[in-house]
Amino acid sequence: MSHVFAARALVPGMLARGSGYLINTASAAGLLASLNSMPYGVTKNAAVALAEHLAIQYGDRGIRVSVLCPQSVQTGMTTPGPSAARVDGVLQPGEVARMVIEAMAEERFLILSHPQVQEYMQRKATNRERWLSGMRRLRDRIYGGAPT
């Protein structure tokens, strides 16, 4: 709900000024899926949807919106062990911050720190059934099979 609370608090002032910038931090899980945590994946999908809504509602009224969707970033939340998020590597926070600043300068909506996510999104959109099967195979490879 933090993104909703921030938008509620900030959008009125931004509209009054005729400018502002909102960045929602979601996750690649918000675009693809979360293999090991349903609540995480669902809330990250919601964060992406909220950013889209804000961009549609207010993008022509001076409010710019971006959504950051990284895979794995080395933070205090990063834990050892198997993780689908680490398949394409773990980035350092400074690298991701640089990418965010560049994306803001370009006023780019979607900020992907791991470029592979764009390809995964295209695969998902092109053939959902095949993508779902592939995600099951990835789940089995990383986490050792289907949950019971």
Residue, then its C-alpha position, 0 to 999 in steps of 0.5 A: m500500500s506504500h505506493v498508494f499512500a505516496a500517490r495519495a499524498l503527492v499527486p494533488g500537489m504535483l497536479a497543482r504545480g503541473s509537474g512531478y515524478l513518481i517512481n514505483t519500485a516493483s520487481a521483475a516478479g511484477l511483470l513475470a511471476s514470483l515462483n516461491s511467494m504468491p503474496y510477493g508476486v501479487t503485490k508486485n503485479a499490483a505495483v506495476a498496475l498502479a504505476e500504469h494507472l498513474a501514467i495513464q491518468y496523469g501523464d498528460r498533466g505533467i506527472r511523469v511515472s516510472v516503475l523499477c522492475p529489477q531481478s536480484v539486487q544485493t541488499g539487506m533483503t538478499t538471502p542465500g539459497p536458491s532463487a529464480a531472481r538470481v538466474d541472470g545475476v545479482l546487481q549492486p545497488g549503485e548500478v541500479a541507482r545509475m540506471v534509474i537516474e538514466a531512465m528518469a532523464e529519458e522519462r522512460f516508464l519501464i526501468l529494467s535493470h536486467p535486460q533479459v526481463q524484456e525478452y521474458m516479457q515478450r515470450k510471456a506475451t507471445n505464448r502464455e501456455r509455453w511460458l507457463s510450462g517454462m516457468r514450471r521447469l524453472r521452478d523444478r530446476i531451482y526449487g526441486g519440483a512441484p510444491t506439495 
